Amino acid sequence: MAVKRQQGGDPFGAGQVVEEEPEGGRGQAPLGVVDVAGPSMLPALRNGDQVLVRYGARLRPGAVVVARHPLRQNLLVVKRAVERRQGGWWLLSDNAFVEGDSRDFGAVPDELVLGRVLLRLRPDPAWLAPTGWLERVLRRRPLGRVPGLAARLGVFPRISPEM
């Protein structure tokens, strides 16, 4: 996949990347690598992390996604899909102290949500797309009490859509 990474722009956004479409469309490149920029997805993702994205993947609430910013479509953002609403997905930052998510621009239309983040590749690999059954198991005791286990496997506290 041809990806042109460009840092800069909004200092509070995540996944600030200008992307070039691969020749032949998305069908030829279902996976891609995106660099994360900014603090909006702390603690799940940090500035400088590199993530693997599966384009066109089915989404569910709680998934970390890559989407085109609705107002600046050359800017990609990495956010958490909280819920489906009329008009698209409600996307929020994990870090509630930064702006630049659905609280500012509303629901993101389905066609602007490009894919699901599967895992963090660098600096320390971590799975970010657990299946529903694994997420339920990791929230229960005794596994839910193991410090950092759930976060290491991509299970983070639920985010309220009203934030």
N, C-alpha and C positions, 0 to 999 in steps of 0.2 A: 504494500500500500504506500502510495506516495504521500507523505505527510511533511509539511513545511512547518517547523516549530518556530513560533515567534513570541518571545517573552515581552512583557510590558503591558501597557494599557491600564485597565482597571486594577489598582493594587489590592483590591479585596476579593477579586474573583478567583475561581479555581479552574485549572485546566485551560488557561489562556493560550490558545493555539489557533493559528490560521491554517485551515486544512485545505488541501487540494484534493478533489475527487480523483480516484484512480480511473484510468482509462477503462471503459467498458462498464462502469458503474460499480455499485456495492457488491454485486453478485460474485465478483472475482476475489474480493478481499473481505471475508467476513470477520477477520481479526485485525486489530491495529494496536499500535502503542501510542500513548498520549502522555506528555509531560504535564505534571500538575504545577500550577503557579498560584501562590497566595494561600492565606490561612483559612479559607472558608470551610474546609472539610476536616479541620482538626476535631478530634484526635485520630480519625480513621486515615486521613491522608495529610501529608505535610508538603510544604513548598519544596519542589525539586523531586518529588516521588515520580516514578514512572509506572503507569498502569496498563494492563492488557484489557482491551475493549472488544466485546463481541457485538458487532453491528447487526441490527435487526433482531436481536434476542428478545424473547418474551419478557415483559417486565411484571413485577409484582411490588406491592408496597414494601418499602424497606431497602430496595435495591439501589445501589449507587449507579448513576447513569451519566452518560455524556450527551449533551444536548446543545443545539445552537441557541444562542441568546435570542429571545424573541424580538428585541429591539435592535440588535447589532449582530446580524446573522453570520458575519465572518468570524465571530468570537464563539469558541466552544467553552462550555461550562461543565464542571463536574459537580453534581448535586445528588441528594438522596430523594428518590421518588417516594413521596409520603402517601398519596392517595390519588385515585382517578376522580376527576371532577368534570362537570360539563365544560367542554372546551379543551380538555387535555389533562396532563399530569401536573399535580401540585409538587413542585420541586423546592426543597429547602436545604440550606447549608447545615452541616452538623454543628458548626460554630455559630451560636445564636447572636454573637456580638458583631457579626459582619453583615453587610447588606449585599444585595445583588441576587435575590432569589425570587420565588413566587410571591413573597410578601410585597415586592416592589413591582413586578411585571405581570402577576396573575398566573393562571394556568398556562402551561406550555403545550401547544398543539402537538398531537401525536407525530406529525411529520417532522417536527423539529427535534424530537427525542431520537437520537441516532443509535444508541446501543447501551448495553449494560457492562459495567466494569466487573471483570471476573476476578482479577487479582492484582496486587501491587507487585511489580517486578523488582524495583529498586527503591530504596537501598536495602531493605530487608523484606524478602518475599512474604506475602500474607494473602490468604484467600479472602475475597470480599463478596462472594456470591454463594453463600451456603443455601442448600435446598431447604424447603419449609420444614421437613421433618427434623433435619439436623439442628435448625434454629430452635425448634421446640425442645429438643433434647438438651441443648446447651443452656437453656434458660432454667431448666429444672434442677433440683438438688439431686445428687451431690455435685454433679459437674458444674452447676451454676455457681458454686462456691470457690472453684479453683480460680485464683487471681489471674486475670488476663487471658484465660483459655477462650472464652467466648469472643473477645475482641480479636484474638489472633486468627480465629476462623471466620471473621467477618460479621459477627453478631454484635450489634451495638444497641444501646438503649433506644426505645421507640421515641420518635419525635412527634410532638403534637402539631397538627396542621394549623392550629390557631396561633402559633408562635409569632 
